């Protein structure tokens, strides 16, 4: 059985005080990490504040990181720093980073290698635009993203990372891929990984769905056999909504 994950991507939301209020309210209510992994990814300046206050069953992730260990990269954050302050996860290759900050499949691959070097678990985002879906090219497009992201990674490394399928047309739009659509593409991703590595790796890797996930659709999504959790945007900003999503993932495991 693959342990489910609910990861909240706060994007550019919450002040330090708001973030601490959130953490204090969910810490004592988050289910045991034996049954479900619960991750919160806040803006970088408050990562350490939240790491210091995370409970036994909550973990903190970054929203991005640089592909180099150090250097003249103004405004960037290194995996070495994230590891040093106790961050356990990082999102890599979110569609907003690809669109607004020129991240490519090649830089995503470099970041994955760098994160794993520092024992940070990457949550690697892939997903298609509405135009690509309407042209019936989703499987080919997402498969190519996965292959490029995993270039030169070993079986052990791939088993220990997480992939998040986020159709771009469903992020922040209120539109959600149907559970069947999400399952179909995630099954394709799992099949690609099986072909690249082995059935054991394809079965072990955890693949999340992301794109307007909320309490009203989480049960149907988690009922799909290949969906192992969710990368959540807006619904992760509200403590009660976030806890509802985590409980749903736990109950589906």
C-alpha positions as CSV (number, residue, x, y, z in Angstrom):
1,X,0.0,0.0,0.0
2,X,1.2,3.5,-0.9
3,X,0.9,6.0,1.9
4,X,-1.2,8.9,0.8
5,X,0.0,12.5,0.9
6,X,-1.8,15.8,1.2
7,X,0.5,18.7,0.4
8,X,-0.7,22.3,0.8
9,X,0.9,24.9,-1.6
10,X,0.2,28.3,-0.1
11,X,1.8,30.1,-3.0
12,X,2.2,33.8,-2.1
13,X,-0.3,33.8,0.7
14,X,-0.3,34.4,4.5
15,X,1.8,36.5,6.8
16,X,4.0,35.0,9.5
17,X,1.3,35.6,12.1
18,X,-1.4,34.0,9.9
19,X,0.9,31.0,9.2
20,X,1.6,30.4,12.8
21,X,-2.1,30.6,13.7
22,X,-2.7,28.0,11.0
23,X,0.0,25.7,12.3
24,X,-1.1,25.9,15.9
25,X,-4.7,25.1,14.9
26,X,-3.8,22.0,12.8
27,X,-0.8,20.6,14.7
28,X,-2.9,18.7,17.3
29,X,-5.5,17.5,14.8
30,X,-3.3,16.2,12.0
31,X,-3.6,12.4,11.7
32,X,-0.7,10.1,12.5
33,X,1.9,10.2,9.8
34,X,1.9,6.4,9.8
35,X,-1.4,6.6,7.9
36,X,-1.1,9.8,5.8
37,X,1.7,12.3,5.2
38,X,0.7,15.9,5.8
39,X,2.8,18.7,4.2
40,X,2.5,22.5,4.2
41,X,4.5,24.6,1.8
42,X,4.6,28.2,2.9
43,X,6.5,31.2,1.4
44,X,10.2,30.9,1.9
45,X,10.8,33.6,4.6
46,X,8.7,31.7,7.1
47,X,9.9,28.2,6.4
48,X,12.1,28.0,9.6
49,X,9.3,29.5,11.8
50,X,7.0,26.7,10.8
51,X,9.7,23.9,10.9
52,X,10.3,24.9,14.6
53,X,6.6,24.6,15.4
54,X,5.6,21.5,13.3
55,X,4.2,18.7,15.4
56,X,5.1,15.0,15.3
57,X,2.8,14.4,12.3
58,X,3.2,17.6,10.2
59,X,6.0,18.3,7.8
60,X,7.1,21.5,6.0
61,X,8.0,21.9,2.4
62,X,9.4,24.6,0.2
63,X,7.6,25.9,-3.0
64,X,10.8,25.8,-5.1
65,X,14.6,25.7,-4.8
66,X,17.6,26.4,-7.1
67,X,19.5,23.7,-9.0
68,X,22.9,24.8,-7.7
69,X,24.3,24.4,-4.2
70,X,25.3,28.0,-3.9
71,X,26.3,31.0,-6.0
72,X,25.4,34.4,-7.3
73,X,21.6,33.8,-7.7
74,X,19.9,36.7,-6.1
75,X,16.6,35.9,-4.5
76,X,17.0,32.1,-4.8
77,X,17.1,29.4,-2.1
78,X,19.4,26.4,-2.1
79,X,18.7,22.8,-1.2
80,X,21.6,23.0,1.2
81,X,19.8,25.8,3.1
82,X,16.5,24.0,3.0
83,X,18.1,20.9,4.5
84,X,19.9,22.9,7.1
85,X,16.7,24.5,8.5
86,X,14.9,21.2,8.5
87,X,12.7,21.3,5.4
88,X,11.6,17.8,4.3
89,X,9.9,18.4,0.9
90,X,10.1,20.8,-2.0
91,X,7.7,21.4,-4.9
92,X,9.6,21.3,-8.2
93,X,8.4,22.4,-11.7
94,X,5.0,23.8,-10.7
95,X,3.3,25.2,-13.9
96,X,3.3,28.7,-12.4
97,X,7.1,28.4,-12.1
98,X,7.4,27.1,-15.6
99,X,5.2,29.9,-17.0
100,X,6.3,32.9,-15.0
101,X,9.9,32.0,-14.1
102,X,11.1,30.2,-17.2
103,X,11.6,26.8,-15.6
104,X,12.2,24.0,-18.2
105,X,12.1,20.2,-18.2
106,X,15.9,20.4,-18.0
107,X,16.0,22.7,-15.0
108,X,13.4,20.6,-13.3
109,X,15.6,17.5,-13.7
110,X,18.6,19.3,-12.3
111,X,16.6,20.5,-9.3
112,X,15.4,16.9,-8.6
113,X,18.9,15.6,-8.6
114,X,19.9,18.5,-6.2
115,X,17.0,17.9,-3.9
116,X,17.7,14.2,-3.6
117,X,21.4,15.0,-3.0
118,X,20.3,16.8,0.2
119,X,17.7,14.2,1.1
120,X,14.8,16.5,0.4
121,X,11.7,14.8,-1.1
122,X,10.8,16.4,-4.4
123,X,7.1,16.8,-5.4
124,X,7.5,17.0,-9.1
125,X,4.7,18.7,-11.1
126,X,3.6,17.8,-14.6
127,X,0.5,18.7,-16.5
128,X,-0.9,19.9,-19.8
129,X,-2.7,23.0,-21.0
130,X,-6.3,23.0,-22.1
131,X,-5.2,23.3,-25.8
132,X,-3.1,20.1,-25.5
133,X,-6.0,18.2,-23.8
134,X,-8.4,19.4,-26.5
135,X,-6.0,18.1,-29.2
136,X,-6.0,14.7,-27.4
137,X,-2.3,15.0,-26.8
138,X,-2.3,14.8,-23.0
139,X,-0.7,11.4,-22.7
140,X,2.1,12.1,-25.1
141,X,2.8,15.5,-23.5
142,X,2.8,14.4,-19.9
143,X,4.7,11.3,-20.7
144,X,7.5,13.4,-22.2
145,X,7.6,15.6,-19.2
146,X,7.9,12.6,-16.9
147,X,10.7,11.1,-18.9
148,X,12.7,14.3,-19.0
149,X,12.2,15.0,-15.3
150,X,13.5,11.5,-14.3
151,X,16.5,11.6,-16.6
152,X,19.5,9.8,-15.0
153,X,17.7,9.0,-11.8
154,X,18.1,5.5,-10.3
155,X,15.3,3.2,-9.3
156,X,15.9,4.0,-5.6
157,X,15.8,7.7,-6.2
158,X,12.5,7.5,-8.2
159,X,10.8,5.3,-5.6
160,X,11.5,8.1,-3.0
161,X,10.1,11.1,-5.0
162,X,6.5,12.2,-5.5
163,X,4.9,13.2,-8.8
164,X,1.9,15.6,-8.9
165,X,-0.3,15.6,-12.0
166,X,-1.7,19.1,-12.3
167,X,-3.6,19.9,-15.5
168,X,-2.8,23.6,-16.0
169,X,-6.4,24.3,-17.0
170,X,-7.6,23.2,-13.6
171,X,-5.2,25.2,-11.4
172,X,-7.0,28.1,-9.6
173,X,-9.8,28.1,-12.2
174,X,-12.4,26.2,-10.2
175,X,-12.4,23.6,-12.9
176,X,-11.4,20.1,-11.9
177,X,-10.5,17.1,-14.0
178,X,-13.1,14.5,-13.4
179,X,-11.8,11.6,-11.1
180,X,-11.8,9.5,-14.2
181,X,-9.7,12.0,-16.2
182,X,-7.2,12.3,-13.4
183,X,-7.0,8.6,-12.9
184,X,-6.5,8.0,-16.6
185,X,-3.5,10.4,-16.8
186,X,-2.0,9.2,-13.6
187,X,-2.3,5.6,-14.7
188,X,-0.4,6.7,-17.9
189,X,2.3,8.3,-15.7
190,X,2.6,5.1,-13.7
191,X,2.9,3.0,-16.9
192,X,5.7,5.3,-18.2
193,X,7.6,4.8,-15.0
194,X,7.1,1.1,-15.1
195,X,8.5,1.0,-18.6
196,X,11.5,3.2,-17.7
197,X,12.3,1.3,-14.6
198,X,10.3,-1.8,-13.4
199,X,6.9,-2.8,-12.3
200,X,8.1,-2.5,-8.7
201,X,9.1,1.1,-9.1
202,X,5.9,2.0,-11.0
203,X,3.8,0.5,-8.2
204,X,5.8,2.2,-5.4
205,X,5.9,5.8,-6.6
206,X,3.3,8.0,-5.2
207,X,1.4,10.2,-7.7
208,X,-0.9,13.0,-6.5
209,X,-3.6,15.0,-8.3
210,X,-3.7,18.8,-8.2
211,X,-6.1,21.3,-9.6
212,X,-9.0,22.9,-7.7
213,X,-9.0,20.1,-5.1
214,X,-11.4,20.8,-2.3
215,X,-13.4,19.0,0.4
216,X,-16.3,18.5,-2.0
217,X,-14.3,16.4,-4.5
218,X,-11.5,14.8,-2.4
219,X,-13.4,11.6,-1.7
220,X,-14.1,10.9,-5.3
221,X,-10.5,11.6,-6.3
222,X,-9.1,9.4,-3.5
223,X,-11.4,6.5,-4.5
224,X,-9.4,6.1,-7.7
225,X,-6.8,3.3,-7.3
226,X,-3.8,5.2,-8.8
227,X,-4.4,8.6,-7.0
228,X,-2.3,8.7,-3.9
229,X,-3.3,12.1,-2.6
230,X,-3.4,15.7,-3.6
231,X,-1.3,18.9,-4.1
232,X,-3.7,21.5,-2.9
233,X,-3.8,25.3,-3.5
234,X,-6.6,27.4,-2.3
235,X,-8.3,24.8,0.0
236,X,-5.0,24.5,1.9
237,X,-5.2,28.0,3.2
238,X,-8.2,27.3,5.5
239,X,-7.3,25.1,8.4
240,X,-10.6,23.2,8.6
241,X,-10.7,22.5,4.9
242,X,-7.1,21.3,4.9
243,X,-7.8,18.9,7.8
244,X,-10.9,17.6,5.9
245,X,-8.7,16.8,3.0
246,X,-6.1,15.0,5.2
247,X,-8.8,13.0,6.9
248,X,-10.3,11.9,3.6
249,X,-6.8,10.7,2.4
250,X,-6.3,8.8,5.7
251,X,-9.7,7.1,5.4
252,X,-9.0,6.1,1.8
253,X,-5.7,4.4,2.7
